[in-house]
């Protein structure tokens, strides 16, 4: 049963009897649960292939470098779909956009499961990547239809599904890859997507008060092409050579396209992403932190994943199976969930604008600990837990800062840019890890020495710390001024209040 056909505004909420308000709150919780399930499912699916790269390389008779494209193509598709779905989500066809994206993920899952060749498998993974752009739509739905009293915690819960899904995806993938054919993993993804589609069809409201605006096709082409060129160069640059013509041409083309997109977005009447909103210090702080923390999160997970599976005889590492590696990585989900549960208390104690840099600082300190004392398995597990805590706190704060700072009609496009920057940060982290590992691997060897992991962890720790500093400096004292949540201003709802500092 659907939760309704129109937005639940603050003015309407005040006019309703207490019993109706209680019903609105219950419907809001059901809607938030449904959106969280959908976002979590997509997040699990996006990480499904990570530990299966060696298995797919063997079964499809391709090199490890070629098999790595099952991750790269998903990331590219996610970066491309995010802004487009975000803009589509700002119109009255929001529910249809969510269902269309889930249909693409389902088709991609079936295609990957049945793929007769590696090329078809890549096409399936690209379609699965479309689901990575659903987060802005979920947040836009929550902002318009969830009771104001539940909004902040609901948006924060939606945002951490990225890290929670990553923590759950690794052990699930490990079990499937170790005990079943890898194709079973994609059938599992199809089942998960079908469940999400059913939930959305029954629960997500059809109506939207946001007026329809035309899709900025030129902006979409420029942004998607620029991001694709940059991410392709980042993912393949180490194989091509950092100074090779292909790398330099790809980087230059990507930068030119992105600059052209920025200029076009500033002139367009209905831009794909309204970059003028980024001038708000809170939004800018959230976006810079998203880019830099994306590096720390994805690089940290990749390094732990690699370190635990180092083969015996290397003189370091733990030589664990895929299943046990998934168990080591699973605490990131627990850390993210705990950080989300503590978010309200942390905001009350430290202030909303301090949670973002505090989360980045925790990630940085955790990566330093792993750089120094990763040789005990318990340290790795504690490290992934703390990484989840830092990421969970910061990712929970980012969309709340954005939602409070932009008009309701721009929620989808503004949050989509934040999601894209997380994806780009993850790509940078993956490319940096690959470059460091290659640089430190001796000639004639397939394994880097132990200290290569130390260098990589120190580098990612520095990047995360830079994210903390940037978030603190950009937000600055100007962010401490009382700023009511925009939807509250528009509807008369009670603003989200930071009890400690009047925010």
C-alpha positions in Angstrom: 0.0 0.0 0.0 1.4 3.4 -0.9 2.1 5.9 1.7 0.3 8.7 -0.1 0.1 10.7 -3.2 1.4 14.1 -2.1 4.0 15.6 0.2 3.5 15.8 3.9 4.3 19.5 4.6 4.9 21.1 7.9 1.8 23.4 7.5 -0.3 20.3 6.9 1.3 18.5 9.8 0.4 21.4 12.2 -3.2 21.4 11.0 -3.7 17.7 11.6 -4.9 16.2 14.9 -2.4 14.3 17.0 -3.7 11.0 15.8 -3.1 12.0 12.2 0.4 13.2 13.1 1.1 9.8 14.6 -0.1 8.2 11.4 2.1 10.4 9.3 5.1 9.5 11.5 4.3 5.8 11.0 4.0 6.2 7.3 7.3 8.1 7.3 9.1 5.3 9.1 7.7 2.8 6.6 8.8 4.9 3.7 12.3 5.5 5.2 12.7 1.8 5.8 11.7 1.0 2.2 14.1 3.7 0.8 16.9 2.4 3.1 16.3 -1.2 1.9 16.5 -0.1 -1.7 19.6 2.0 -1.3 21.3 -0.8 0.8 20.5 -3.4 -1.9 22.0 -1.2 -4.6 25.1 -0.6 -2.5 25.6 -4.3 -1.9 25.2 -5.0 -5.7 27.7 -2.3 -6.6 30.4 -4.0 -4.4 29.4 -7.5 -5.5 32.2 -8.0 -7.9 35.2 -6.7 -5.9 36.5 -10.0 -4.4 35.4 -12.0 -7.5 37.9 -10.4 -9.8 40.3 -13.4 -9.7 37.5 -15.9 -10.1 36.0 -14.1 -13.1 39.5 -13.7 -14.7 40.0 -17.5 -14.4 36.5 -18.5 -15.7 36.4 -15.9 -18.5 40.0 -16.5 -19.5 41.1 -12.9 -19.2 43.9 -11.2 -17.3 43.4 -9.7 -13.9 43.8 -6.3 -15.4 41.0 -6.9 -17.8 38.8 -8.5 -15.2 39.2 -5.4 -13.1 36.9 -3.7 -15.6 33.9 -5.3 -13.9 34.5 -2.7 -11.1 35.6 0.1 -13.3 32.6 0.0 -15.6 30.2 -0.1 -12.7 31.9 3.0 -11.2 31.7 4.8 -14.5 28.0 4.1 -14.9 27.3 5.2 -11.4 29.1 8.5 -11.9 27.2 9.1 -15.2 23.8 8.1 -13.9 23.9 10.1 -10.6 23.4 13.6 -11.9 20.9 12.6 -14.6 18.7 10.6 -12.1 19.1 13.5 -9.6 17.6 15.9 -12.0 14.9 13.5 -13.1 14.1 13.1 -9.4 13.4 16.8 -9.0 10.3 16.4 -11.2 6.9 14.7 -10.8 8.2 11.5 -12.4 10.4 10.7 -9.4 8.9 7.3 -8.7 9.1 6.3 -12.3 12.8 7.3 -12.4 13.5 5.1 -9.4 11.7 2.1 -11.0 13.4 2.6 -14.3 16.8 2.6 -12.6 15.9 -0.6 -10.7 14.7 -2.1 -13.9 18.1 -1.4 -15.4 19.9 -3.0 -12.4 17.7 -6.1 -12.7 18.3 -6.4 -16.4 22.1 -5.9 -15.8 22.0 -8.6 -13.1 20.3 -11.2 -15.4 22.6 -10.2 -18.3 25.7 -10.7 -16.1 24.4 -14.0 -14.8 23.8 -15.4 -18.3 26.7 -13.7 -20.0 28.3 -15.9 -22.7 31.3 -13.6 -23.0 33.3 -11.1 -21.0 31.9 -8.2 -23.1 28.3 -9.1 -22.3 29.4 -9.4 -18.6 30.8 -5.9 -18.7 27.5 -4.6 -20.3 25.6 -6.2 -17.4 27.9 -4.6 -14.8 27.4 -1.2 -16.5 23.6 -1.5 -16.1 24.0 -2.5 -12.5 26.0 0.7 -12.0 23.0 2.8 -12.9 21.6 1.9 -9.4 24.5 3.9 -7.8 22.7 7.1 -8.9 19.5 6.3 -6.8 20.7 7.9 -3.6 19.7 11.5 -4.6 16.3 10.2 -5.5 15.8 8.5 -2.2 16.8 11.6 -0.3 14.5 13.8 -2.4 11.6 11.5 -1.7 12.4 11.5 2.0 12.6 15.3 2.1 9.2 15.8 0.5 7.2 13.0 2.1 8.7 12.2 5.5 7.4 14.0 8.6 9.9 16.8 9.6 10.5 15.2 13.0 12.0 12.2 11.3 13.8 13.9 8.5 17.3 14.5 9.8 17.8 11.0 11.1 16.2 9.5 8.0 18.4 11.3 5.6 21.5 10.4 7.7 20.5 6.7 7.7 20.1 6.8 3.9 23.5 8.3 3.4 25.4 5.7 5.3 24.0 2.8 3.2 27.1 3.2 1.0 29.5 2.1 3.7 27.0 -0.4 5.3 26.4 -2.0 1.9 30.1 -2.3 1.3 30.6 -4.1 4.6 27.8 -6.5 3.9 28.7 -7.0 0.2 32.2 -8.3 0.9 31.2 -11.3 3.0 28.2 -12.1 0.8 30.5 -12.1 -2.2 33.1 -14.1 -0.4 30.6 -16.9 0.4 29.3 -17.0 -3.2 32.6 -16.9 -4.9 34.2 -19.5 -2.6 31.3 -22.0 -2.5 29.3 -21.3 -5.7 29.9 -20.2 -9.3 30.3 -16.5 -9.6 27.1 -16.3 -11.7 25.1 -17.2 -8.6 26.2 -13.8 -7.2 24.5 -12.0 -10.1 21.3 -14.1 -9.7 21.3 -13.0 -6.1 21.6 -9.4 -7.2 18.6 -10.0 -9.6 16.5 -11.3 -6.7 17.6 -8.4 -4.4 16.7 -5.9 -7.1 13.3 -7.5 -7.8 12.5 -7.2 -4.1 13.5 -3.6 -4.1 11.3 -2.9 -7.1 8.3 -4.5 -5.4 8.9 -2.4 -2.3 9.2 0.8 -4.3 6.0 0.0 -6.3 4.0 -0.5 -3.1 5.4 2.2 -0.7 6.9 5.1 -2.5 4.4 7.9 -3.3 3.6 8.8 -6.8 3.0 12.5 -6.3 5.5 15.3 -6.1 5.0 19.0 -5.5 8.2 19.9 -7.4 7.4 21.2 -10.9 8.8 19.4 -13.9 11.8 21.0 -15.5 13.5 19.9 -18.7 16.6 17.8 -18.5 19.7 19.7 -19.4 20.8 17.4 -22.2 23.9 19.4 -23.2 25.0 19.6 -19.5 24.4 15.9 -19.1 26.5 15.0 -22.1 29.4 17.3 -21.1 29.4 16.1 -17.4 29.0 12.4 -18.3 31.7 12.6 -21.0 34.1 14.5 -18.8 33.6 12.2 -15.8 34.0 9.1 -18.0 37.2 10.4 -19.5 38.7 11.4 -16.1 37.7 8.1 -14.4 38.9 6.0 -17.3 42.2 7.8 -17.2 42.5 7.3 -13.4 41.6 3.6 -13.6 43.9 2.8 -16.6 46.6 5.4 -16.2 49.0 3.1 -14.4 48.7 0.4 -17.2 49.0 3.0 -20.0 51.9 4.8 -18.3 51.5 8.1 -16.4 53.2 10.1 -19.2 51.9 8.1 -22.2 49.9 9.9 -24.9 46.7 8.0 -24.0 46.9 9.1 -20.3 47.7 12.7 -21.1 45.1 12.9 -23.8 42.4 11.3 -21.6 43.2 13.6 -18.7 43.2 16.7 -20.9 40.0 15.8 -22.6 38.3 15.1 -19.4 39.3 18.4 -17.8 38.3 20.4 -20.9 34.9 18.7 -20.9 34.4 19.4 -17.2 35.4 23.0 -17.6 33.0 23.4 -20.5 30.3 21.8 -18.3 30.9 24.3 -15.5 30.7 27.3 -17.9 27.5 25.8 -19.4 25.9 25.1 -16.0 26.5 28.7 -14.9 24.6 30.0 -18.0 21.8 27.4 -18.3 18.3 28.3 -17.1 17.7 24.8 -15.8 21.2 23.3 -15.3 21.7 19.6 -14.6 23.4 20.7 -11.3 23.0 24.2 -10.1 26.6 25.0 -9.3 25.6 28.3 -7.7 24.3 26.3 -4.7 27.9 25.1 -4.1 28.8 28.6 -3.1 27.0 28.0 0.2 29.8 27.2 2.6 28.0 24.1 4.1 27.4 22.6 0.7 31.0 23.3 -0.5 32.4 21.8 2.7 30.2 18.6 2.3 31.3 18.2 -1.4 35.0 18.7 -0.7 34.9 16.3 2.2 33.0 13.8 0.0 35.7 13.8 -2.6 38.6 13.4 -0.1 36.9 11.0 2.2 35.9 8.8 -0.8 39.6 8.4 -1.4 40.1 7.3 2.2 37.2 4.9 2.4 37.6 3.0 -0.8 41.4 2.9 -0.6 41.3 1.7 3.0 38.9 -1.1 2.1 40.9 -2.1 -0.9 44.1 -2.3 1.1 42.6 -4.4 3.8 41.1 -6.7 1.2 44.4 -7.1 -0.6 46.5 -7.5 2.6 44.3 -10.2 4.1 44.5 -12.3 0.9 48.2 -12.1 0.3 49.4 -15.6 -0.7 51.4 -17.7 1.7 55.2 -17.3 1.3 55.1 -13.5 0.9 56.4 -13.0 4.4 53.4 -10.8 5.5 49.7 -10.8 5.3 47.2 -13.4 6.5 46.5 -15.6 3.4 42.8 -15.7 4.3 40.0 -17.2 2.2 37.4 -14.9 0.5 34.9 -15.8 3.2 37.2 -14.9 6.1 38.3 -11.7 4.3 34.6 -10.7 4.2 34.3 -11.3 7.9 37.3 -9.0 8.5 35.7 -6.2 6.4 32.2 -6.6 7.8 32.9 -4.4 10.9 32.7 -1.3 8.6 28.9 -1.9 8.5 28.7 -2.1 12.3 30.8 1.1 12.7 28.7 3.0 10.2 25.4 1.9 11.9 26.7 2.8 15.4 27.9 6.2 14.2 24.5 6.8 12.7 22.7 5.9 15.9 25.0 8.2 17.9 24.6 11.1 15.3 21.9 12.9 17.3 23.9 12.8 20.5 27.1 13.9 18.7 25.3 16.8 17.1 23.9 17.9 20.4 27.4 17.8 22.0 29.6 19.1 19.2 27.4 20.8 16.7 26.4 19.6 13.2 29.1 21.5 11.5 31.8 19.8 13.6 30.6 16.2 12.9 31.9 16.3 9.3 35.5 17.1 10.1 35.4 14.9 13.2 34.4 11.9 11.0 37.3 12.7 8.6 39.8 13.0 11.5 38.7 9.5 12.8 39.2 8.0 9.4 42.7 9.6 9.1 43.7 8.3 12.6 42.4 4.9 11.8 44.5 4.7 8.6 47.6 5.7 10.6 46.9 2.9 13.1 46.7 0.4 10.2 49.9 1.8 8.7 51.7 1.1 12.0 50.1 -2.0 13.5 48.2 -3.9 10.8 50.2 -7.1 11.4 47.6 -8.4 13.9 44.2 -9.6 12.6 42.4 -8.0 15.5 43.9 -4.7 14.6 42.5 -5.0 11.0 39.1 -5.7 12.3 39.1 -2.8 14.8 40.5 -0.7 12.0 37.6 -1.5 9.6 35.2 -0.8 12.5 36.7 2.6 13.1 36.8 3.4 9.4 33.1 2.7 9.3 32.5 4.9 12.3 34.4 7.8 10.8 32.8 7.4 7.4 29.3 6.8 8.9 29.5 10.0 10.9 30.7 12.1 8.0 28.4 10.6 5.4 25.5 11.1 7.8 26.3 14.8 8.1 26.8 15.5 4.4 23.3 15.2 3.1 21.8 16.9 6.2 24.0 20.0 5.5 23.0 20.0 1.9 19.3 19.5 2.6 19.4 22.4 5.1 21.1 24.7 2.6 19.3 24.3 -0.7 15.7 24.8 -1.9 13.6 21.7 -1.9 13.4 21.7 -5.7 17.2 21.3 -5.9 17.6 18.5 -3.4 18.0 15.8 -6.0 20.5 17.6 -8.1 22.5 19.0 -5.1 22.8 15.6 -3.4 23.6 13.9 -6.8 26.8 16.1 -7.1 27.8 15.0 -3.6 27.3 11.3 -4.6 29.3 11.8 -7.8 32.2 13.3 -5.8 32.2 10.3 -3.5 32.4 8.1 -6.6 35.2 10.1 -8.1 37.0 10.1 -4.7 36.8 6.3 -4.7 38.2 6.2 -8.2 41.1 8.4 -7.2 41.7 6.1 -4.2 41.7 3.0 -6.3 44.0 4.5 -8.9 46.4 5.7 -6.2 46.6 2.3 -4.6 47.2 0.7 -7.9 50.0 3.2 -8.8 51.7 2.7 -5.4 51.6 -1.1 -5.6 53.0 -1.1 -9.1 55.7 1.4 -8.2 56.9 -0.7 -5.3 56.7 -4.1 -6.9 60.2 -5.4 -7.8 60.9 -6.4 -11.3 60.0 -10.1 -12.0 57.7 -10.2 -8.9 53.9 -10.2 -8.7 53.7 -9.0 -5.1 54.8 -5.6 -3.6 56.8 -5.6 -0.3 55.1 -5.1 3.0 56.2 -1.4 3.3 54.2 -0.6 0.1 51.1 -1.0 2.1 52.5 1.4 4.8 53.2 4.0 2.1 49.7 3.6 0.7 48.0 3.9 4.1 50.1 7.0 5.0 49.1 8.6 1.8 45.4 7.9 2.2 45.6 9.0 5.9 47.0 12.4 4.7 44.2 12.8 2.2 41.5 12.0 4.8 43.1 14.5 7.1 43.1 17.1 4.3 39.4 16.5 4.0 38.9 17.2 7.7 40.9 20.4 7.5 39.0 21.5 4.4 35.6 20.8 5.9 36.5 22.7 9.0 38.0 25.7 7.2 35.4 26.0 4.5 32.4 25.8 6.8 34.1 28.1 9.3 32.4 30.4 11.7 30.0 31.5 9.0 28.3 28.0 9.2 27.6 28.5 12.9 24.9 31.0 12.3 21.4 29.8 12.9 20.1 28.6 9.5 16.6 27.0 9.4 16.2 24.0 7.2 15.0 25.3 3.9 11.9 23.0 3.7 10.9 24.2 7.1 11.0 27.8 5.9 8.9 26.9 2.9 6.3 24.9 4.8 6.3 26.3 8.2 7.7 23.1 9.7 9.8 23.1 12.9 13.4 23.4 11.8 16.0 20.9 12.6 17.7 22.3 15.7 21.2 21.8 17.0 20.5 22.2 20.7 24.1 23.0 21.6 24.6 25.9 19.3 21.2 26.9 18.2 21.4 25.3 14.8 
